[in-house]
Amino acid sequence: MARRADVVRRGLRVSMLIGTILVAINQGDVLSHDGWQPQFGWKRPLTYFVPYAVSTFASVQAINGRAERK
């Protein structure tokens, strides 16, 4: 279910929106003053992956819940 097109699309949209907001909040000062710093590079993919994972998990749970009610 996590590979369904609608679930993946939703996860990507949530990831891009929430991930960008989180990068701005958590790393905005570093990006605006110091530019790209390689030692913080590993944080950015995780900042986008976590909202994707949460959205995908929630979507699969919602789909499972609908299937159980039928």
DSSP file (Angstrom, degrees, kcal/mol; ACC not computed):
  #  RESIDUE AA STRUCTURE BP1 BP2  ACC     N-H-->O    O-->H-N    N-H-->O    O-->H-N    TCO  KAPPA ALPHA  PHI   PSI    X-CA   Y-CA   Z-CA
    1    1 A M    >         0   0    0      0, 0.0     3,-1.6     0, 0.0     6,-0.2   0.000 360.0 360.0 360.0 -31.4    0.0    0.0    0.0
    2    2 A A  T 3   +     0   0    0      1,-0.3    57,-0.0     5,-0.1    58,-0.0   0.685 360.0  54.6 -66.9 -15.9    2.9    2.4    0.7
    3    3 A R  T 3  S+     0   0    0      4,-0.1    -1,-0.3     5,-0.0    53,-0.0   0.442  77.0 123.6 -96.8  -0.6    3.8    2.2   -3.0
    4    4 A R  S <> S-     0   0    0     -3,-1.6     4,-2.7     1,-0.1     5,-0.2  -0.335  70.6-122.9 -60.1 142.3    0.3    3.2   -4.3
    5    5 A A  H  > S+     0   0    0      1,-0.2     4,-2.7     2,-0.2     5,-0.2   0.880 110.1  49.6 -57.7 -42.2    0.6    6.2   -6.5
    6    6 A D  H  > S+     0   0    0      2,-0.2     4,-2.1     1,-0.2    -1,-0.2   0.872 112.2  48.1 -67.8 -34.8   -1.8    8.3   -4.4
    7    7 A V  H  > S+     0   0    0     -6,-0.2     4,-2.5    -3,-0.2    -2,-0.2   0.918 113.6  46.9 -69.3 -43.8    0.1    7.5   -1.2
    8    8 A V  H  X S+     0   0    0     -4,-2.7     4,-2.6     2,-0.2    -2,-0.2   0.925 112.6  49.8 -64.6 -44.5    3.4    8.3   -2.8
    9    9 A R  H  X S+     0   0    0     -4,-2.7     4,-2.4    -5,-0.2    -2,-0.2   0.929 112.5  47.2 -59.6 -45.7    2.2   11.6   -4.3
   10   10 A R  H  X S+     0   0    0     -4,-2.1     4,-2.7     1,-0.2     5,-0.2   0.929 112.3  50.1 -62.0 -45.2    0.7   12.7   -0.9
   11   11 A G  H  X S+     0   0    0     -4,-2.5     4,-2.6     1,-0.2    -1,-0.2   0.892 110.9  49.0 -60.8 -40.6    3.9   11.7    0.9
   12   12 A L  H  X S+     0   0    0     -4,-2.6     4,-2.5     2,-0.2    -1,-0.2   0.904 111.6  48.8 -67.5 -40.6    6.0   13.7   -1.6
   13   13 A R  H  X S+     0   0    0     -4,-2.4     4,-2.2     2,-0.2     5,-0.2   0.944 114.6  44.8 -63.1 -46.8    3.8   16.8   -1.3
   14   14 A V  H  X>S+     0   0    0     -4,-2.7     4,-2.8     1,-0.2     5,-0.5   0.924 113.3  51.9 -62.1 -44.3    3.8   16.7    2.5
   15   15 A S  H  X5S+     0   0    0     -4,-2.6     4,-2.1    -5,-0.2     5,-0.4   0.911 110.6  46.8 -60.0 -45.0    7.5   16.1    2.5
   16   16 A M  H  X5S+     0   0    0     -4,-2.5     4,-1.5     3,-0.2    -1,-0.2   0.917 118.6  40.8 -66.5 -42.1    8.3   19.0    0.3
   17   17 A L  H  X5S+     0   0    0     -4,-2.2     4,-2.0    -5,-0.2    -2,-0.2   0.983 124.2  34.2 -69.4 -58.0    6.1   21.4    2.2
   18   18 A I  H  X5S+     0   0    0     -4,-2.8     4,-2.8    -5,-0.2     5,-0.2   0.895 117.7  53.9 -68.3 -40.7    6.9   20.4    5.8
   19   19 A G  H  X<S+     0   0    0     -4,-2.1     4,-2.5    -5,-0.5    -1,-0.2   0.907 109.4  48.3 -60.1 -42.8   10.5   19.5    5.0
   20   20 A T  H  X S+     0   0    0     -4,-1.5     4,-2.3    -5,-0.4    -1,-0.2   0.905 112.0  49.1 -65.3 -41.4   11.1   23.0    3.5
   21   21 A I  H  X S+     0   0    0     -4,-2.0     4,-2.3     2,-0.2    -2,-0.2   0.926 112.5  48.4 -62.7 -43.5    9.5   24.6    6.5
   22   22 A L  H  X S+     0   0    0     -4,-2.8     4,-3.2     2,-0.2     5,-0.4   0.886 110.0  51.2 -66.2 -38.8   11.6   22.6    8.9
   23   23 A V  H  X S+     0   0    0     -4,-2.5     4,-2.7     2,-0.2     5,-0.4   0.932 111.4  48.8 -62.2 -44.0   14.9   23.3    7.0
   24   24 A A  H  X S+     0   0    0     -4,-2.3     4,-0.9     3,-0.2    -2,-0.2   0.912 117.4  41.2 -62.2 -42.2   14.0   27.0    7.2
   25   25 A I  H  < S+     0   0    0     -4,-2.3     4,-0.2    -5,-0.2    -2,-0.2   0.949 125.5  32.4 -70.1 -49.3   13.3   26.9   10.9
   26   26 A N  H  < S+     0   0    0     -4,-3.2    -3,-0.2    -5,-0.2    -2,-0.2   0.786 137.3  16.7 -84.1 -28.7   16.1   24.6   11.9
   27   27 A Q  H  X S+     0   0    0     -4,-2.7     4,-2.5    -5,-0.4     5,-0.2   0.309  89.0 106.9-128.9   7.6   18.9   25.5    9.5
   28   28 A G  H  X S+     0   0    0     -4,-0.9     4,-2.6    -5,-0.4     5,-0.2   0.877  81.2  50.9 -59.2 -41.3   17.8   28.9    8.0
   29   29 A D  H  > S+     0   0    0     -4,-0.2     4,-1.8     2,-0.2     5,-0.4   0.895 111.8  47.7 -65.4 -38.9   20.4   30.9    9.9
   30   30 A V  H  >>S+     0   0    0      2,-0.2     4,-2.2     1,-0.2     5,-0.9   0.924 114.5  46.4 -66.4 -44.4   23.2   28.6    8.8
   31   31 A L  H  X5S+     0   0    0     -4,-2.5     4,-0.5     3,-0.2    -2,-0.2   0.881 114.5  46.7 -66.4 -38.5   22.1   28.7    5.2
   32   32 A S  H  <5S+     0   0    0     -4,-2.6    -1,-0.2    -5,-0.2    -2,-0.2   0.828 125.9  26.7 -76.2 -30.5   21.6   32.4    5.1
   33   33 A H  H  <5S+     0   0    0     -4,-1.8    -2,-0.2    -5,-0.2    -3,-0.2   0.865 135.5  22.2 -98.3 -44.0   24.9   33.3    6.8
   34   34 A D  H  <5S-     0   0    0     -4,-2.2    -3,-0.2    -5,-0.4    -2,-0.1   0.540  90.2-146.0-106.1  -8.5   27.4   30.5    6.1
   35   35 A G     << -     0   0    0     -5,-0.9     2,-0.3    -4,-0.5    -1,-0.3  -0.370  60.3  -3.8  73.2-158.0   25.9   28.9    2.9
   36   36 A W        -     0   0    0     -5,-0.1     3,-0.1    -2,-0.1    -5,-0.0  -0.526  63.3-171.0 -72.8 126.3   26.1   25.2    2.4
   37   37 A Q    >   -     0   0    0     -2,-0.3     3,-1.9     1,-0.1     4,-0.4  -0.976  17.2-148.3-120.1 118.9   28.2   23.4    5.0
   38   38 A P  G >  S+     0   0    0      0, 0.0     3,-1.5     0, 0.0     4,-0.4   0.801  93.5  65.9 -57.6 -31.8   28.9   19.7    4.2
   39   39 A Q  G 3  S+     0   0    0      1,-0.3     3,-0.2     2,-0.1     4,-0.1   0.731 106.8  42.8 -66.1 -18.7   28.9   18.7    7.9
   40   40 A F  G X> S+     0   0    0     -3,-1.9     3,-1.3     1,-0.1     4,-0.8   0.395  86.3  98.7-101.9   1.5   25.2   19.5    8.0
   41   41 A G  T <4 S+     0   0    0     -3,-1.5     3,-0.4    -4,-0.4    -2,-0.1   0.784  74.5  60.4 -61.3 -30.0   24.4   17.9    4.7
   42   42 A W  T 3> S+     0   0    0     -4,-0.4     4,-1.0     1,-0.2    -1,-0.3   0.743  97.2  61.8 -70.9 -21.9   23.1   14.7    6.2
   43   43 A K  H <> S+     0   0    0     -3,-1.3     4,-2.2     1,-0.2    -1,-0.2   0.843  93.3  62.6 -73.7 -33.0   20.4   16.5    8.1
   44   44 A R  H  X S+     0   0    0     -4,-0.8     4,-1.3    -3,-0.4     5,-0.2   0.930 102.1  47.1 -65.1 -47.2   18.6   17.8    5.0
   45   45 A P  H  > S+     0   0    0      0, 0.0     4,-2.5     0, 0.0     3,-0.4   0.911 114.3  49.1 -60.2 -38.7   17.6   14.5    3.5
   46   46 A L  H  X S+     0   0    0     -4,-1.0     4,-2.4     1,-0.2    -2,-0.2   0.862 104.0  59.8 -66.1 -34.5   16.4   13.3    6.9
   47   47 A T  H  < S+     0   0    0     -4,-2.2    -1,-0.2     1,-0.2    -3,-0.1   0.812 114.4  36.7 -63.9 -29.4   14.4   16.6    7.3
   48   48 A Y  H  X S+     0   0    0     -4,-1.3     4,-1.4    -3,-0.4    -2,-0.2   0.788 114.2  56.0 -89.4 -32.8   12.5   15.6    4.2
   49   49 A F  H  X S+     0   0    0     -4,-2.5     4,-3.0    -5,-0.2     5,-0.2   0.898  99.2  59.4 -69.1 -40.1   12.3   11.9    4.8
   50   50 A V  H  X S+     0   0    0     -4,-2.4     4,-2.5     1,-0.2     5,-0.2   0.932 107.3  44.2 -59.8 -49.1   10.7   12.1    8.2
   51   51 A P  H  > S+     0   0    0      0, 0.0     4,-2.5     0, 0.0    -1,-0.2   0.889 114.0  52.5 -63.2 -34.4    7.5   13.9    7.0
   52   52 A Y  H  X S+     0   0    0     -4,-1.4     4,-2.6     2,-0.2    -2,-0.2   0.942 111.2  46.3 -62.4 -46.5    7.4   11.5    4.0
   53   53 A A  H  X S+     0   0    0     -4,-3.0     4,-2.6     2,-0.2    -1,-0.2   0.908 113.7  48.0 -63.7 -42.7    7.5    8.5    6.3
   54   54 A V  H  X S+     0   0    0     -4,-2.5     4,-2.6    -5,-0.2    -1,-0.2   0.923 113.4  47.6 -65.1 -44.1    4.9    9.9    8.7
   55   55 A S  H  X S+     0   0    0     -4,-2.5     4,-2.4    -5,-0.2    -2,-0.2   0.915 113.6  47.7 -63.1 -43.4    2.6   10.8    5.9
   56   56 A T  H  X S+     0   0    0     -4,-2.6     4,-2.5    -5,-0.2     5,-0.2   0.922 112.2  49.2 -64.9 -43.9    3.0    7.4    4.3
   57   57 A F  H  X S+     0   0    0     -4,-2.6     4,-2.4    -5,-0.2    -2,-0.2   0.930 112.7  47.5 -59.6 -46.4    2.4    5.6    7.6
   58   58 A A  H  X S+     0   0    0     -4,-2.6     4,-2.3     1,-0.2    -2,-0.2   0.892 111.6  50.7 -64.4 -39.7   -0.7    7.6    8.3
   59   59 A S  H  X S+     0   0    0     -4,-2.4     4,-2.5     2,-0.2    -1,-0.2   0.925 111.0  47.6 -63.7 -44.9   -2.0    7.0    4.8
   60   60 A V  H  X S+     0   0    0     -4,-2.5     4,-2.7     1,-0.2    -2,-0.2   0.906 112.0  50.5 -64.0 -41.1   -1.5    3.2    5.0
   61   61 A Q  H  X S+     0   0    0     -4,-2.4     4,-2.3    -5,-0.2    -1,-0.2   0.905 110.7  49.3 -62.8 -40.5   -3.2    3.2    8.4
   62   62 A A  H  X S+     0   0    0     -4,-2.3     4,-2.0     2,-0.2    -2,-0.2   0.907 111.6  48.7 -65.3 -42.0   -6.1    5.1    7.1
   63   63 A I  H  X S+     0   0    0     -4,-2.5     4,-2.1     1,-0.2    -2,-0.2   0.918 112.0  49.2 -63.9 -43.7   -6.4    2.7    4.1
   64   64 A N  H  X S+     0   0    0     -4,-2.7     4,-2.1     1,-0.2    -2,-0.2   0.886 109.0  53.1 -62.4 -39.6   -6.3   -0.2    6.5
   65   65 A G  H  X S+     0   0    0     -4,-2.3     4,-1.4     1,-0.2    -1,-0.2   0.882 109.2  48.4 -64.3 -39.1   -8.9    1.3    8.7
   66   66 A R  H  X S+     0   0    0     -4,-2.0     4,-0.9     1,-0.2    -1,-0.2   0.887 110.8  51.4 -67.5 -37.9  -11.3    1.7    5.8
   67   67 A A  H  < S+     0   0    0     -4,-2.1     3,-0.3     1,-0.2    -2,-0.2   0.870 108.8  51.0 -66.9 -36.5  -10.7   -1.9    4.7
   68   68 A E  H  < S+     0   0    0     -4,-2.1    -1,-0.2     1,-0.2    -2,-0.2   0.816 106.1  55.2 -70.6 -30.4  -11.4   -3.2    8.2
   69   69 A R  H  <        0   0    0     -4,-1.4    -1,-0.2     1,-0.2    -2,-0.2   0.720 360.0 360.0 -76.2 -20.1  -14.7   -1.3    8.3
   70   70 A K     <        0   0    0     -4,-0.9    -1,-0.2    -3,-0.3    -2,-0.1   0.484 360.0 360.0 -75.8 360.0  -16.1   -2.8    5.1
